Amino acid sequence: MEESLARFFMSTSTYSVALPLIVGLMRIKRLQIIQRYVLALVIFSILVELAAVLLGRVLHLRNLPLLHLFSAVQFTLLWFIFAKRLIPPFSKRFFGGILIAFWSFAIICAIWIDGIYNFNAHARSFGAILIIIFCLCYFYQRLRKLDLDNLETDPLFWVTTGSLIYFSGSLILFIISNYILSDKAMSFSMWGVHGIFNTFNNLFFMIALWVQPTK
């Protein structure tokens, strides 16, 4: 991928988060709990992006520790979102154990495996696999129950669709990231592709915040 094209996709990804933010703030008083978690994730993403710019471009400090923080909080908020529908069939103890396992693994990676000042490839990959499993469980649950007359009005349907596209598309990028970050051209291509998946994810988040769930 050409560097200019990769930069375009990266910029589009950065600015696309404004769409779910605007929709979420417009409908904030009418948002249900799942939608409020989505809006919280959108706002947190923007705050981390601004902090990364401040540290990297203004203060000229390394900002990769923010990615470790973002990965952990992103997974936690998505965990809360999926917990609203996947408990049951999963027990609270089992589903809670998944969150504890992720945080434990993320901390171990930050301290001993990847390092706090390096890209957290292992934690990102592990989190992506877990979220993909959550998405597949949600779709399987919907196919089994068929209890929603208007699936398109379910915010979690759009969150799940966006998350499945983003994490399944980005998983291979997370896995190979540490091997190609030293190659500038490959690195730009990787983040350009990541930007495409993230833009789609933000668009689906926007729809999730826009729809009015049926009771």
N, C-alpha and C positions, 0 to 999 in steps of 0.2 A: 504494500500500500504506500502511495506517495505520502511524504511527510505533510504536505499541505492539506491533503484529503483527510489524513489522520487527525490533524489539528482541528479541522472543521467538525469532524464527528465528536471529538473531545469537547469542543466548545458548545456544540449542540446539546451534548449530554449535560454539561454544567448548567446551561440556561434552561433546559427543559424542566428542571425541578421547580421552576417558578409556576408552571401550569397547575400541578396538584396543590401547591401552596395557595394560589389565588382562589381556586375552587373551594379548598378546605376552609379558608378564612371567610369566604362568602356564605358558606353553609354551616358555620361552626356551631350555631345554636341548634341545628337540626341533625347533627351527626350522632350516630349511634356509637357504642363503645368500640367496636372494631374499627370504624372510620376514625375515631379519635386517636387510636393507636397508629393508624396510617399517617394521620396529620402530624403526630408527634415524631414519627420517623422522618417525615419530609423536613420538618423544622430542624431536627437534629442534624440531618445531612447537610443542610444549608449552613448551620453554625460551624460544623466541622470543616466544610469547604472554606468558609471565611477565615477560620483560625489557621488553616493550612496556608492560605495566601499570606496572612499576616506573618506567620513564622518563616515561611520560605522566601517570599519576595521582598518583604519589608525588613524583617529582622535578620534575614539570611541565616536562619537556624534550620536544623534538620526537623522536618515535620512528620516523618514516618511513624513516630509514636502515636500520632493521632489516628492513623489507620488501624492500629491495634485496638484503640478505644472504640472507633467507629464499628469495626467488625463485631466486637462483643455486644455493643448496644444494639446494633442492627439486628443481630441474631436474637437478642433478648426480646425486642419489641415484636419481631415476627413470631417468636415463640408464644408470646402472650396472645397474639392474633389467632394463631392456629389452635391454641389451647381452648379457645371459646367453642370450637366445634369438634375437636378431637379428644376431649375429655367429657364423657366417654366417646368412643369405645376404649381408649387407653385410660388406665388409672392415673390418678393425680400423682401417685408415688413414682410410677414409671416415667410419666411425661416430665415430672420435676427432675428426675434423675438425668434425663437427657440434657436439661439446662445446666445442671451441676457439672456433668461430664464435659460439656462444651467449654464452660468457663475454666474448668481445671486444665483442660488441654490448651486453651488459649493462653493461660498464664504460663504454663510450662514452655510453650513455644516462644513466648515473648522473652522469657528469662534465659532459657537454656538451648533452644533449638534454632529459631530464626534470629533472635535478638531484637530488642526493642527498637533499634535504629535500622532494621532491615524490613523488607516486605514480608508480611506474615503469611507466606504461601500455605503453610501447613494448616493453620487455623482457618484461613479463608476457604481452603478446599474442604476441610472437615465440616465447616458450617454450611457450605453449599450443598454437600451431600445430604446433610440432615434436612435442610429446607426442601430439597427435591423430594425426599421421602415424605415430608409433611404434605407437599402438594399432591403427590400421587395418592396418599391416603385420603385426602379431601375429595379428590375426583372419584375414587373408588367408593367412598361413602355416599356421594351424590348418586352414583349409578345404582347402588344397592337400595337406597331409601326412596329415591324419586319423590321426595316430599316437598319440593319447591315447584310451584306452578310457573313462576317467572324467574328462572335462574339468573337472567341478566340483571335482575334487581338486587341480587345478593352481592354485597361489597366484597365478600371473601372470594367469590368466584373470580372477580377481576384481579384481586390481590394475588390469588393463587396462579392465575394465568400469567401475569406479569413476572412473578417470582420464578415460575418454572422456566419461562423463556430466558430470564436474566441469569439464573444460577446454573441451568444446564448449559447455556451458551458460554458462560464465563468460566465454568469449572476447569476446562482444559487449560485456559489461560492462567488460572491460579496455580495449577499444578506445575506448568513449565515456566512460570514467571521468573524464578531465580536463575534459570539457565539462559534466558535471553535478554535480561535487563541490561547486561553489559554491552549488548549489540544495539546501538542507537536506532538503526533502521527497523530492526525487529521489535524493539521496545515501542516505537511509535505505532507500528502496525498493531501490536497487541492492545495498546490503550485506545487506538482508533476503533477496533472491533468491540472492545469493552464499552466504548461510548455508545455504539449502536444499540447494544443490548440494554444498557442503562436508560437510554432514551425511551425505548419501548416500555421498560418497566415503569418509568415516570408517567407515561401516557396511560397505562393501565391503572396506576395509582390515582390519576386524575379522574378516571371513570368511576373507580371505587368510591371516591369522595363525592361524585356528582349524583350517583343513583340514590333513589329513595327506597330503602328496603321495605318490602311488604311484610305485614305482620301475619 
